[in-house]
């Protein structure tokens, strides 16, 4: 009977010496840690492969360039920054008008200013609302 078979049997484990018990515990520990690290390496590999397929660069970053010169031509930029700002102003105006219950014709948005900070105004408002809801 091998050491691991004796170590697994509850009847014979009491007859083992301290050295044999430590050896069995060491083998069990190494097997458990080895399997755990192998699974973690497998998960890391899966995540790395999935990242390659789902990566989308941020606005400031450029997309990875391919070395093939015959790749599909890039599409021309269809929306300019000024048109995007005008669209944003129109959307904000419509949202305010819908909230107020009036017409967008009576509403004029003169200036839109971004607030600096790590979080958005919506996030700050949500946090404040959550904190206020917990007060007694």
Helices and strands as residue ranges (DSSP letters): H 3-8, G 13-15, H 18-54, H 81-100, G 104-106, H 121-133
